[in-house]
């Protein structure tokens, strides 16, 4: 869960929530921070906007990146913007609200369909008919939570440089198989990852071969191969720095994702 931003019309108007899964470095937001950025026409509009966001999320979480600029806005745009920043927005995680002139786009996750519909309804009734709302909110996947809990951030290990499962990896996959049996009517992506040592093409091939090994092992445990998709990302999506042995070990991993 991550980061929120607001922009008015001619600088792309944007309100975005992003809550990082891990702590960031440098100028990036810390976990749970709410970042408000973009451009407004005057100091009064900026102050009112920031006050509403701080009231909703708490002043200690809000990062001000709003600039004053020459912008052209629809009538009463600031008033409508303040109406949009209501308490139900706190239901949204991993998402954004994009405000571009009179076009509103919602993205992110909510806990259930009732929340998804309520947020869209709240926004629509706060606006005049010239505004349009594109509701791209999704209901959080309970199946994904189930798989994440079963893996529990553990690393499925293989023999060094090979696609052969280590015994410790088989133990984890036995538990993953039990979790996958509870996922009904969905496909699951098994994604292999490596560190960045060696040639990229070789790492891509190894990551795909390891994902295929996982698929085959799960099939032996009764998980339909039609349910499991495989891919290899090689070193392209690290979750840690490759400059340390610990970081490289974290990057050599198997990821399970419920297919969207």
ROGU-354490 format. One line per 3 residues: number of its first residue (from 0); for each residue x, y, z of N, C-alpha, C, O. Coordinates in pm, whole numbers. Layout:
NUM = X Y Z X Y Z X Y Z X Y Z; ...
# end
This chain:
0 = 84 -116 0 0 0 0 87 120 0 194 109 59; 59 229 -55 167 300 -115 154 451 -121 202 508 -23; 102 527 -210 131 668 -231 11 738 -293 -51 681 -383
3 = -25 856 -250 -137 927 -311 -93 1062 -364 -10 1129 -303; -148 1102 -478 -109 1227 -538 -230 1297 -597 -326 1231 -638; -228 1431 -604 -337 1506 -664 -282 1610 -758 -189 1683 -724
6 = -339 1618 -880 -302 1720 -978 -428 1787 -1031 -530 1720 -1045; -424 1915 -1063 -536 1976 -1133 -518 1972 -1284 -416 1924 -1335; -617 2023 -1353 -642 1992 -1493 -524 1991 -1587 -491 1884 -1638
9 = -456 2104 -1615 -363 2105 -1726 -228 2046 -1694 -156 2006 -1786; -189 2039 -1566 -83 1946 -1532 -161 1818 -1504 -260 1825 -1431; -122 1701 -1558 -213 1587 -1549 -266 1570 -1407 -189 1544 -1314
12 = -397 1585 -1389 -457 1581 -1257 -455 1439 -1203 -504 1347 -1269; -398 1421 -1085 -377 1284 -1036 -388 1278 -885 -333 1361 -814; -461 1177 -836 -467 1148 -693 -434 1001 -679 -512 917 -722
15 = -320 968 -619 -274 830 -621 -235 783 -481 -166 854 -408; -280 663 -446 -241 600 -320 -147 486 -349 -179 397 -428; -32 487 -285 61 375 -298 124 351 -162 187 440 -105
18 = 109 229 -110 169 195 18 280 94 -10 250 -22 -39; 408 134 -2 516 42 -35 517 -82 53 487 -75 173; 551 -194 -6 557 -319 70 678 -323 161 676 -388 266
21 = 784 -252 121 905 -248 203 951 -104 212 911 -18 134; 1037 -79 309 1089 57 325 1168 98 202 1236 16 140; 1157 226 166 1226 278 49 1349 357 95 1372 377 214
24 = 1426 401 -4 1547 475 28 1541 611 -39 1457 635 -125; 1633 700 2 1642 831 -61 1516 911 -40 1465 920 72; 1464 970 -149 1347 1057 -141 1217 982 -162 1111 1044 -161
27 = 1221 850 -181 1099 773 -202 1016 772 -76 1070 784 34; 882 756 -89 797 753 30 825 632 118 860 525 68; 808 650 248 818 538 340 686 464 343 585 517 296
30 = 683 340 397 559 264 399 447 343 465 464 399 573; 331 346 399 213 410 454 203 559 432 102 619 468; 305 621 372 298 765 350 198 799 240 174 721 148
33 = 140 918 251 47 972 152 114 1092 86 138 1193 152; 145 1081 -41 215 1187 -113 116 1264 -198 47 1206 -281; 108 1395 -177 20 1482 -255 109 1565 -346 193 1641 -298
36 = 93 1551 -478 177 1628 -568 97 1681 -685 -19 1645 -703; 159 1766 -765 93 1826 -879 103 1976 -876 199 2031 -821; 4 2045 -936 8 2190 -945 -131 2247 -921 -229 2196 -975
39 = -139 2353 -840 -265 2423 -816 -244 2571 -848 -131 2617 -862; -356 2645 -858 -349 2783 -907 -304 2882 -802 -248 2987 -836; -326 2852 -671 -294 2952 -569 -267 2885 -436 -296 2767 -416
42 = -212 2964 -343 -177 2912 -211 -302 2869 -133 -298 2772 -58; -413 2943 -151 -535 2907 -79 -585 2770 -119 -625 2691 -33; -585 2740 -249 -628 2609 -296 -536 2498 -246 -583 2390 -209
45 = -407 2525 -245 -311 2426 -195 -334 2399 -47 -336 2284 -5; -351 2505 32 -369 2488 177 -496 2408 207 -495 2321 294; -605 2437 134 -730 2365 158 -716 2219 122 -767 2131 193
48 = -649 2191 11 -628 2054 -33 -547 1974 69 -585 1864 108; -436 2031 112 -350 1961 208 -420 1942 342 -404 1839 407; -498 2043 384 -570 2030 511 -667 1914 507 -679 1840 605
51 = -738 1895 394 -834 1785 384 -764 1650 385 -811 1556 449; -653 1639 313 -580 1512 309 -521 1480 446 -524 1365 490; -467 1582 514 -410 1559 648 -517 1521 749 -493 1439 838
54 = -635 1580 735 -746 1544 823 -786 1397 805 -819 1328 901; -782 1351 680 -823 1215 650 -719 1112 691 -754 1009 750; -591 1138 661 -487 1036 680 -395 1063 798 -317 976 836
57 = -402 1181 856 -311 1216 965 -195 1297 913 -132 1257 815; -163 1412 976 -59 1501 923 79 1436 915 159 1473 830; 107 1340 1004 239 1279 1004 262 1190 882 377 1158 851
60 = 154 1150 812 168 1061 697 173 1134 564 207 1075 462; 139 1263 563 121 1336 437 250 1406 396 310 1477 476; 292 1385 272 410 1449 215 363 1549 110 295 1512 14
63 = 400 1675 128 357 1784 39 453 1798 -78 569 1837 -59; 406 1768 -198 483 1791 -319 400 1874 -419 414 1858 -540; 314 1963 -366 224 2043 -449 293 2175 -487 352 2241 -401
66 = 285 2211 -615 343 2336 -665 233 2435 -701 119 2395 -727; 267 2563 -702 177 2668 -750 216 2698 -895 333 2726 -924; 118 2693 -986 148 2713 -1128 28 2775 -1199 -82 2782 -1144
69 = 51 2819 -1322 -58 2872 -1404 -131 2754 -1466 -77 2688 -1556; -251 2726 -1420 -328 2614 -1471 -470 2661 -1502 -520 2757 -1444; -532 2592 -1594 -670 2621 -1632 -758 2509 -1579 -737 2393 -1612
72 = -858 2544 -1497 -939 2443 -1429 -1086 2458 -1466 -1131 2569 -1496; -1162 2348 -1465 -1307 2359 -1484 -1370 2440 -1370 -1307 2457 -1265; -1491 2492 -1389 -1557 2570 -1283 -1566 2493 -1152 -1604 2376 -1149
75 = -1530 2561 -1042 -1539 2505 -906 -1461 2374 -891 -1500 2286 -814; -1351 2362 -966 -1275 2236 -963 -1223 2207 -823 -1228 2093 -777; -1172 2309 -754 -1120 2287 -619 -1231 2241 -525 -1209 2154 -441
78 = -1349 2297 -538 -1461 2256 -452 -1498 2112 -472 -1520 2039 -376; -1504 2069 -599 -1536 1928 -626 -1424 1837 -576 -1451 1729 -524; -1300 1879 -593 -1187 1798 -547 -1196 1772 -398 -1173 1660 -353
81 = -1228 1876 -320 -1239 1859 -175 -1353 1763 -139 -1342 1688 -42; -1462 1767 -217 -1571 1673 -192 -1528 1528 -216 -1576 1436 -150; -1438 1509 -312 -1395 1374 -346 -1311 1310 -236 -1308 1188 -223
84 = -1241 1392 -157 -1150 1339 -56 -1229 1309 70 -1224 1384 168; -1304 1199 66 -1390 1159 177 -1336 1038 250 -1241 975 203; -1394 1004 364 -1341 896 449 -1336 759 382 -1252 677 417
87 = -1427 733 287 -1428 601 225 -1307 576 135 -1282 462 97; -1233 681 101 -1111 660 23 -1009 576 99 -921 515 38; -1019 573 231 -924 494 311 -946 345 291 -863 264 332
90 = -1057 308 228 -1078 166 196 -986 120 84 -958 0 71; -938 215 1 -860 177 -117 -715 150 -79 -654 227 -4; -660 40 -130 -518 10 -113 -458 -18 -250 -528 -54 -344
93 = -326 -1 -260 -252 -31 -383 -315 34 -505 -330 -31 -609; -352 157 -495 -425 215 -607 -406 363 -625 -315 423 -568; -495 422 -705 -487 564 -734 -624 617 -774 -711 543 -821
96 = -640 746 -754 -753 819 -810 -693 926 -900 -617 1011 -854; -728 921 -1027 -674 1016 -1123 -783 1114 -1163 -889 1075 -1211; -756 1242 -1143 -851 1348 -1175 -792 1429 -1289 -695 1502 -1269
99 = -848 1419 -1408 -797 1486 -1526 -910 1571 -1583 -992 1522 -1660; -913 1699 -1545 -1024 1783 -1586 -1152 1735 -1521 -1168 1740 -1399; -1246 1687 -1605 -1373 1635 -1552 -1379 1483 -1563 -1488 1426 -1554
102 = -1265 1418 -1581 -1260 1272 -1588 -1196 1216 -1461 -1085 1255 -1425; -1266 1125 -1394 -1217 1063 -1271 -1194 914 -1297 -1284 845 -1345; -1075 865 -1267 -1044 723 -1283 -1001 666 -1149 -911 720 -1084
105 = -1065 558 -1108 -1033 489 -983 -961 359 -1014 -1004 282 -1100; -852 335 -943 -782 207 -953 -739 165 -813 -725 248 -723; -719 35 -796 -672 -15 -668 -758 -129 -618 -839 -184 -692
108 = -739 -164 -492 -808 -278 -432 -892 -233 -313 -856 -142 -239; -1006 -300 -297 -1093 -283 -181 -1129 -423 -129 -1105 -523 -197; -1185 -427 -10 -1206 -557 55 -1322 -636 -5 -1320 -759 -1
111 = -1423 -567 -59 -1540 -639 -111 -1611 -554 -215 -1580 -437 -234; -1710 -617 -283 -1783 -549 -389 -1864 -431 -336 -1879 -330 -405; -1918 -444 -215 -1996 -335 -157 -1912 -209 -144 -1959 -99 -174
114 = -1787 -222 -100 -1698 -106 -90 -1669 -49 -228 -1665 73 -244; -1648 -133 -326 -1619 -87 -461 -1733 0 -514 -1710 108 -568; -1855 -48 -497 -1971 25 -546 -1996 153 -466 -2035 255 -522
117 = -1973 146 -333 -1999 262 -249 -1906 378 -281 -1950 493 -285; -1779 349 -305 -1683 455 -337 -1721 522 -469 -1719 645 -478; -1754 442 -570 -1794 500 -698 -1921 583 -683 -1933 689 -744
120 = -2015 535 -603 -2140 609 -582 -2113 740 -509 -2168 844 -546; -2029 737 -405 -1996 858 -330 -1937 965 -422 -1972 1082 -414; -1845 921 -509 -1780 1016 -598 -1879 1072 -700 -1881 1192 -726
123 = -1960 983 -759 -2055 1028 -861 -2155 1128 -805 -2189 1226 -872; -2203 1106 -684 -2304 1195 -625 -2243 1325 -575 -2316 1420 -544; -2109 1331 -565 -2042 1454 -522 -2016 1550 -637 -1976 1664 -616
126 = -2039 1503 -762 -2002 1580 -880 -2125 1623 -959 -2235 1573 -936; -2105 1717 -1051 -2214 1750 -1141 -2209 1659 -1263 -2110 1587 -1281; -2311 1659 -1348 -2318 1561 -1458 -2208 1574 -1563 -2193 1485 -1646
129 = -2131 1682 -1562 -2024 1695 -1661 -1905 1605 -1629 -1819 1584 -1714; -1899 1552 -1507 -1789 1463 -1467 -1824 1319 -1501 -1939 1277 -1490; -1724 1243 -1541 -1741 1099 -1566 -1649 1022 -1473 -1538 1066 -1443
132 = -1695 905 -1428 -1619 823 -1333 -1596 685 -1394 -1691 616 -1430; -1470 646 -1406 -1432 513 -1451 -1388 432 -1330 -1279 454 -1276; -1471 338 -1288 -1444 261 -1166 -1361 138 -1201 -1414 36 -1243
135 = -1229 150 -1182 -1139 37 -1205 -1094 -30 -1077 -993 -101 -1076; -1167 -8 -966 -1132 -73 -840 -1157 -223 -850 -1250 -267 -918; -1073 -300 -783 -1088 -446 -781 -1108 -493 -638 -1059 -432 -543
138 = -1180 -601 -624 -1194 -664 -494 -1068 -745 -466 -1024 -823 -550; -1009 -726 -348 -886 -798 -313 -908 -948 -324 -1011 -1000 -281; -810 -1016 -381 -823 -1159 -404 -791 -1237 -276 -678 -1238 -228
141 = -894 -1301 -221 -871 -1384 -103 -778 -1499 -137 -701 -1545 -52; -785 -1546 -262 -698 -1657 -303 -551 -1617 -298 -466 -1697 -258; -521 -1492 -338 -382 -1446 -332 -333 -1440 -188 -220 -1477 -159
144 = -418 -1393 -99 -380 -1389 43 -351 -1529 95 -260 -1549 175; -430 -1626 48 -409 -1765 89 -272 -1815 44 -201 -1879 122; -235 -1787 -80 -106 -1832 -131 9 -1760 -61 111 -1822 -28
147 = -7 -1629 -38 99 -1553 30 122 -1607 171 235 -1616 217; 13 -1642 239 25 -1694 376 94 -1830 375 173 -1860 465; 66 -1912 274 128 -2045 267 278 -2035 238 357 -2108 297
150 = 315 -1945 149 458 -1928 119 530 -1861 235 645 -1894 264; 462 -1766 300 514 -1701 421 653 -1643 401 739 -1652 489; 676 -1583 282 803 -1515 250 924 -1608 250 1038 -1562 258
153 = 899 -1738 243 1010 -1833 238 1063 -1847 96 992 -1819 -1; 1188 -1890 83 1251 -1910 -47 1251 -2059 -80 1298 -2141 -1; 1198 -2094 -196 1202 -2233 -244 1339 -2254 -307 1369 -2196 -411
156 = 1419 -2337 -245 1559 -2350 -286 1578 -2463 -387 1506 -2563 -387; 1679 -2443 -473 1720 -2540 -574 1869 -2567 -558 1940 -2493 -490; 1915 -2675 -621 2059 -2698 -625 2124 -2585 -704 2065 -2533 -799
159 = 2244 -2547 -665 2311 -2430 -722 2323 -2441 -874 2378 -2538 -926; 2270 -2341 -944 2282 -2335 -1090 2197 -2436 -1163 2212 -2451 -1285; 2107 -2505 -1093 2027 -2610 -1156 1878 -2585 -1131 1839 -2500 -1051
162 = 1796 -2663 -1201 1651 -2658 -1181 1604 -2777 -1099 1490 -2822 -1113; 1692 -2827 -1014 1661 -2943 -928 1626 -2894 -789 1705 -2824 -725; 1509 -2932 -741 1463 -2886 -610 1549 -2941 -497 1586 -3058 -497
165 = 1581 -2854 -401 1641 -2899 -277 1532 -2959 -188 1414 -2930 -208; 1571 -3041 -92 1472 -3104 -4 1388 -2999 69 1268 -3018 89; 1452 -2888 110 1378 -2784 180 1273 -2721 89 1165 -2681 134
168 = 1305 -2712 -41 1208 -2659 -136 1088 -2750 -151 975 -2702 -166; 1109 -2881 -147 999 -2976 -158 904 -2964 -38 783 -2976 -54; 958 -2940 79 875 -2925 198 781 -2806 182 662 -2816 214
171 = 834 -2696 134 750 -2577 113 644 -2604 7 529 -2563 22; 683 -2672 -101 587 -2698 -209 477 -2794 -166 366 -2789 -219; 506 -2882 -72 400 -2967 -18 291 -2881 47 172 -2909 33
174 = 333 -2776 117 237 -2685 179 167 -2599 73 47 -2571 85; 241 -2558 -29 179 -2479 -136 76 -2562 -212 -27 -2509 -253; 102 -2690 -230 5 -2775 -299 -127 -2779 -223 -234 -2773 -283
177 = -118 -2790 -90 -240 -2790 -9 -317 -2660 -25 -440 -2660 -32; -244 -2548 -31 -310 -2418 -50 -372 -2408 -188 -482 -2355 -203; -303 -2458 -290 -353 -2450 -427 -480 -2531 -445 -565 -2497 -528
180 = -495 -2638 -371 -617 -2718 -378 -738 -2638 -330 -852 -2672 -362; -714 -2532 -254 -824 -2450 -203 -859 -2335 -299 -961 -2269 -281; -776 -2313 -401 -802 -2208 -499 -891 -2266 -609 -847 -2350 -687
183 = -1013 -2222 -615 -1112 -2280 -706 -1136 -2190 -826 -1157 -2069 -812; -1133 -2249 -944 -1174 -2177 -1064 -1079 -2069 -1112 -1119 -1985 -1192; -955 -2068 -1065 -859 -1966 -1106 -729 -2035 -1148 -696 -2144 -1101
186 = -658 -1969 -1238 -524 -2014 -1271 -422 -1939 -1187 -447 -1827 -1143; -309 -2002 -1164 -203 -1944 -1081 -74 -1940 -1162 -36 -2039 -1224; -9 -1826 -1160 120 -1810 -1227 233 -1848 -1130 239 -1798 -1018
189 = 319 -1935 -1174 442 -1967 -1101 555 -1898 -1176 584 -1931 -1290; 619 -1802 -1109 716 -1714 -1175 853 -1736 -1112 870 -1719 -991; 950 -1772 -1194 1085 -1792 -1146 1168 -1665 -1157 1154 -1589 -1252
192 = 1256 -1643 -1057 1344 -1525 -1055 1485 -1570 -1016 1502 -1671 -946; 1585 -1496 -1062 1724 -1523 -1025 1791 -1395 -978 1733 -1286 -984; 1916 -1409 -930 1997 -1291 -906 2058 -1246 -1040 2021 -1299 -1145
195 = 2151 -1151 -1037 2205 -1099 -1162 2344 -1150 -1195 2410 -1098 -1285; 2390 -1253 -1124 2520 -1310 -1155 2509 -1395 -1282 2413 -1469 -1299; 2608 -1384 -1371 2605 -1460 -1494 2532 -1387 -1605 2494 -1271 -1590
198 = 2514 -1456 -1717 2451 -1398 -1834 2300 -1391 -1817 2238 -1483 -1763; 2240 -1280 -1864 2096 -1262 -1849 2019 -1374 -1920 1924 -1428 -1863; 2057 -1408 -2041 1985 -1512 -2115 1987 -1645 -2041 1887 -1716 -2037
201 = 2101 -1677 -1982 2110 -1802 -1905 2021 -1797 -1782 1957 -1896 -1746; 2017 -1680 -1717 1932 -1666 -1598 1784 -1673 -1633 1705 -1730 -1558; 1746 -1616 -1748 1607 -1626 -1793 1569 -1772 -1814 1462 -1816 -1772
204 = 1657 -1847 -1881 1629 -1988 -1907 1622 -2067 -1777 1535 -2153 -1761; 1713 -2038 -1683 1714 -2110 -1556 1589 -2079 -1476 1529 -2169 -1417; 1548 -1953 -1473 1429 -1916 -1395 1304 -1985 -1451 1217 -2028 -1375
207 = 1296 -1994 -1585 1181 -2062 -1646 1186 -2212 -1616 1083 -2272 -1587; 1303 -2272 -1623 1317 -2415 -1595 1279 -2445 -1451 1217 -2548 -1423; 1316 -2358 -1358 1281 -2380 -1217 1131 -2367 -1196 1072 -2442 -1118
210 = 1068 -2272 -1264 923 -2260 -1254 855 -2384 -1309 755 -2431 -1253; 909 -2438 -1418 854 -2561 -1475 872 -2679 -1381 784 -2765 -1371; 985 -2684 -1311 1007 -2790 -1212 904 -2782 -1101 852 -2885 -1057
213 = 874 -2661 -1055 772 -2642 -952 637 -2692 -1003 566 -2762 -932; 603 -2657 -1126 476 -2701 -1185 467 -2853 -1188 363 -2911 -1153; 575 -2917 -1229 576 -3064 -1236 564 -3127 -1098 494 -3226 -1080
216 = 634 -3069 -1000 626 -3122 -864 484 -3108 -809 433 -3200 -745; 422 -2993 -833 285 -2973 -785 189 -3070 -852 92 -3114 -790; 215 -3102 -979 130 -3200 -1049 136 -3335 -981 36 -3406 -972
219 = 255 -3371 -932 270 -3498 -857 188 -3497 -729 152 -3603 -677; 159 -3378 -678 80 -3363 -555 -69 -3341 -586 -146 -3304 -498; -107 -3363 -712 -248 -3357 -746 -298 -3223 -795 -418 -3206 -815
222 = -207 -3126 -815 -248 -2994 -867 -250 -3002 -1019 -148 -3035 -1081; -363 -2972 -1081 -376 -2982 -1226 -276 -2892 -1296 -261 -2775 -1260; -206 -2947 -1396 -112 -2865 -1472 -184 -2757 -1551 -125 -2654 -1582
225 = -311 -2779 -1586 -388 -2677 -1656 -411 -2554 -1568 -434 -2444 -1619; -404 -2572 -1438 -426 -2461 -1344 -302 -2374 -1332 -312 -2256 -1298; -184 -2429 -1361 -58 -2361 -1331 7 -2311 -1458 36 -2389 -1549
228 = 31 -2180 -1465 106 -2117 -1572 248 -2091 -1524 269 -2066 -1405; 345 -2097 -1613 484 -2076 -1572 549 -1967 -1656 517 -1950 -1774; 639 -1894 -1594 722 -1797 -1666 851 -1776 -1589 859 -1807 -1470
231 = 951 -1725 -1658 1079 -1695 -1594 1118 -1551 -1619 1125 -1507 -1734; 1142 -1477 -1513 1179 -1336 -1523 1329 -1313 -1508 1377 -1200 -1520; 1404 -1420 -1482 1548 -1405 -1467 1583 -1302 -1361 1526 -1304 -1252
234 = 1677 -1211 -1391 1719 -1110 -1293 1642 -979 -1302 1678 -881 -1236; 1535 -975 -1384 1474 -846 -1420 1386 -786 -1313 1356 -666 -1321; 1344 -862 -1214 1254 -808 -1111 1308 -840 -971 1248 -918 -898
237 = 1421 -780 -935 1477 -807 -802 1392 -746 -691 1323 -646 -712; 1396 -807 -574 1329 -752 -456 1431 -703 -355 1394 -649 -250; 1560 -720 -385 1667 -677 -295 1788 -641 -379 1793 -673 -498
240 = 1885 -575 -318 2008 -542 -388 2087 -669 -419 2093 -761 -338; 2147 -673 -538 2229 -788 -576 2374 -772 -534 2460 -851 -574; 2403 -670 -453 2540 -641 -412 2583 -722 -291 2701 -722 -255
243 = 2490 -792 -226 2524 -873 -109 2473 -1016 -129 2381 -1040 -208; 2534 -1110 -58 2491 -1249 -67 2347 -1266 -19 2270 -1342 -77; 2312 -1194 86 2175 -1201 138 2074 -1150 35 1969 -1211 14
246 = 2107 -1038 -29 2018 -982 -130 2002 -1076 -248 1891 -1094 -298; 2112 -1135 -295 2104 -1228 -408 2020 -1350 -372 1945 -1401 -455; 2032 -1397 -248 1952 -1512 -206 1803 -1480 -208 1722 -1565 -244
249 = 1767 -1359 -169 1627 -1318 -171 1574 -1308 -314 1457 -1335 -339; 1660 -1270 -406 1618 -1255 -545 1601 -1389 -616 1527 -1399 -713; 1669 -1492 -568 1653 -1626 -627 1529 -1691 -565 1538 -1759 -463
252 = 1414 -1669 -627 1289 -1706 -562 1186 -1754 -664 1200 -1734 -785; 1082 -1818 -611 964 -1857 -688 847 -1776 -635 824 -1771 -514; 772 -1714 -725 659 -1631 -689 529 -1698 -737 525 -1755 -846
255 = 425 -1691 -655 293 -1746 -691 194 -1631 -701 176 -1556 -604; 130 -1614 -817 35 -1506 -837 -94 -1562 -899 -91 -1631 -1001; -207 -1530 -835 -336 -1566 -894 -350 -1487 -1022 -340 -1364 -1021
258 = -374 -1555 -1134 -384 -1489 -1264 -506 -1401 -1269 -614 -1440 -1226; -488 -1278 -1323 -600 -1183 -1332 -678 -1208 -1461 -776 -1138 -1488
# end
